[in-house]
Amino acid sequence: MRLEIHNLHVAYGRVHAVDDVCLHVNGGAVVAILGANGAGKSSLLRALMGLEQTTRGARVIFDGENISDWSPSRRVQFGLVMIPEGRRIIVGLSVHDNLLMGAFNRDDQRSVASEIGEIYERFPNLRERRDHPAGVLSGGEQQMLAISRGLLAAPRLMMLDEPSLGLSPRLTNEVFALIAELNRKRGISILLVEQNTRKALELAHYAYVLELGRIVAQGAPADLAATSALSDAYLGRARENNRQSRRQ
């Protein structure tokens, strides 16, 4: 399984949120997308899910299939699943019904029931509140519910948008431990957008840095951490540095 992105472009009027991005995620890998607020990270994930319109020249290749024109639901059926920023659970529905929503594309109900049972074993707080509205959950519990709902869609590649947003350091550690477990034990590939740069680089096998919609640096986490690429991107200096390098 491999995800390839070629010449991806997303614009909102005159604003180029994603500008000619090319990247790839190998099977079984954790790849981080880093950058300051407004860098285009969330727009990139939404475009990969078919939720944002892209230019005609863009290509999204997943497991050898060109899925550029596929609907979001068809992409989910093929194993591409996104956990959106802010969790986006349905707070008026019960915890259990939120989980069932993740399996809406599946017809193997016996397996779904078994997987929900495993989720309740893994997260006793969700089990205890299974019949309560999801709105009563804490922020950390809601994030666990959102990830569990995504798991029930049977992902081969899971995209997570700011999974630690609004969480305490303790809960952030729990969420990242879960992501690592999904990657190592279940073999799920991960494309991770995250503001917590340190945690993302600890988890990732490879990382890309976005600034104003363009990739300005990429490489192994240790290599990126050893350079000024990350700080330059967050301070808005990376693209100017790249221009000066090309002139020399």
WORA-V708106 format. One record per helix or strand of 2 or more residues. SS is the DSSP state (a for helix, b for strand). FROM is the first residue (numbers start at 1). LEN is the number of residues. If there is no record, write none. Layout:
SS	FROM	LEN
SS	FROM	LEN
//
This chain:
b	2	11
b	15	12
b	30	5
a	41	8
b	59	4
b	65	2
a	72	6
b	80	4
a	95	8
a	109	14
a	124	5
a	134	3
a	139	13
b	157	5
a	169	18
b	189	5
a	197	7
b	206	6
b	214	6
a	221	5
a	229	6
a	238	10
//
